[in-house]
């Protein structure tokens, strides 16, 4: 389980015209891209991955648990 940083998400999805902010946005986008690649690799290897913002983790964690239980994967 990983917790997403809402500040990174906001930085990545906020258009900017300031050079300094553009660099920060590029770094945030790269970080999110690398996370997606890492999670895809983990999933290919059979690892269950839950990635959500901290404010939503409780509900998503419960939903994932119930799905696993319904599929007899616990």
SULJO-V251859 format. One record per pair of residues at least 24 apart in sequence whose ideal C-beta (glycine too) atoms are under 6 Angstrom apart, sorted by the first residue. I is the first residue (numbers start at 1). J is the second residue. If there is no record, write none. Layout:
i	j
I	J
I	J
//
This chain:
i	j
1	50
2	51
3	54
4	51
4	53
6	53
//
